[in-house]
């Protein structure tokens, strides 16, 4: 649900208020209020004060409605819902492998808080618990967390985090073995409001579809969509889509699995799995034509067309099971100033939403080919 424009509880038209005050004053005094008279100027001043108060009344009324409230006002309304605290920024995590030069006769400690960074020293990571390289072994794996919360820590591919800051005994090398993920910025008003609404499904444990989806979305504000289904009795499968339209990484899937497997959330009879949706590829290819004599320049139209394609991509990839719909692309393109569109692809393709115990599908863009066909007469 989008957060729409404010409700208008009381009218704020200055001329209407001024006319009402003039009529009342003339009725009380029996005299005509002339334009430009001191009485008329006073009435105009009073009208402006009344309008300002009415604007504040409208604002106050809207800030008492969760779908319209903003910032701290929305935070205050959180106590009406199960989800009553705005999700804070979260740090990205990854799995690290620490190695020593040779096997030892006693375990080698790598203490919690051991810091690692990337080659350029952009961000610093730290281990979250004490871990030992076992006797006779030369390496051990453990989780590391970015010291800077937010999405900035996401996307470091394997082996990019490889510079040790805090030396330990017999150190030889270290590197992340999974791509860093799970970092999220503080929830926006829109994201927090959607979580507040979804939290009403969380009053029961995660036995219901909505409950599982709510607890999964709680993991990160970067999660765009979740589908939960049960293909067989006692088995729950979760499918997670991120804001950028990609399937969740291994780190994110693990975080979702941990969140939905807690004893306080998962019915004892459920086995929970987090799996990948099926990707359905599609291409975008079209030629657009401009009308001779239009006020928009070719460069302006080209920029608008590119922006329309980006908007369509964002829409198409925002939800699991959303059909690949060329008419939606046409809708975006027709507002750019083009005269005609010769659309080659995509073709309409119905995608599974996963609600009927099947694996959901998600669209994945391949190539984009945009051709300017030049000008045509009307």
Steps between C-alpha positions, in 0.01 A plus 500: 500500500641837400494790740257737327458875524375653823135499598328839502300505823412871487502734197790743467378729224579857609239668277219287644597585857540867415156513335344338808665752735394793282139378499499455878655844559249672271215320674621608845583862411240567232772670292652392168866395520675671211808356325814667632330628815672450837224255596561295183876493560441380857266227373764386248762479775263298721420272203868422453534411871198269478638330188835439669324342797291283268812385316650400835176321592514303175865415559431386857208286386709332233786435740258294711436262209773234448470511121570877502731552800868575451824466697464514877121524471493166318737357762255605774210325325703178491372408846162424339657209309699189578788647298544808719868591455643628171761250375846647548786473253661154494859404427593265217654164585710243321671170570878532550772237479807557718816299435824432686839413356500140624302269726569540871491265800262734682198691375571852371260770621354761267322726749166670452549849358793404277490761226537453126470743214510508121810583299416871486402520866156639417309308767598302808350166603524311829440144612191455714627227737812321620604220269791252506699342222473135616806292588647352184306739272623804310180704461163577654187679380290750692265791444620858474286814527560839339566774756303746285128430493304536177500378142854635454637167624309288248644356181860421594567185301705204622866582584450879491517528879850368553714746695544411869512793744542313831776241470459160668753219562634317195293712261548425130191634317131574526216567255123507485357187336147636448381828353415751772130568538230579753587866545197728500433868557252623759143442384343790314152622594356295214685184601417542870131555425485185283667302781254642753207382286658161434577452870132437570563150360770452761273473801494126438811291441628456146249227421302722265631610161486867599689432823790329327518778242492766771780344707709455184457866398605609847853380424586788268345810347674395178254211455234591243281190500463163673287202401430221748339171405476143620543244220462210745361478855746626760732661243517877451696652214584869487603688187665841543536782246718806563428865420724494192304207354765237575462172684623512860865410556610211719566736792154652472331161466679381811383808692141441390520133591637583846229761559216266398634192680502636854294292745288803584399545136502158332243232581685191626364288214632728225821451307603833350708542186604814309535430131543688172217602273515387138643767273319570171719699260367766266646767270391853418514598135306776327522784250340833580402776259465872563240731350615782279442839659487387861646748750716241677844454353627157393748503789225573753285218363794258500573580865132457588485166317802370691344612829171328404687174440663529844159560660359196324794286614446610860129419477551165326761375747332622821278199566517124477253356251440831320413422137735632232269762357597696185193723539650639820815591304286668236324699773831638626624575147187683386560773756845586362389695191545222241253473210509126443663190643590186308544255788680175419543365851407417767196288423238449766601213728295383797716418804420276794450684830577194715178524701380163365789302651720541192837676468433869424654662196663839459591694186868559425605751234751395235584746223355846431488622140353846444492638145408855400296470180512873429217739416161427346218727388175488691 
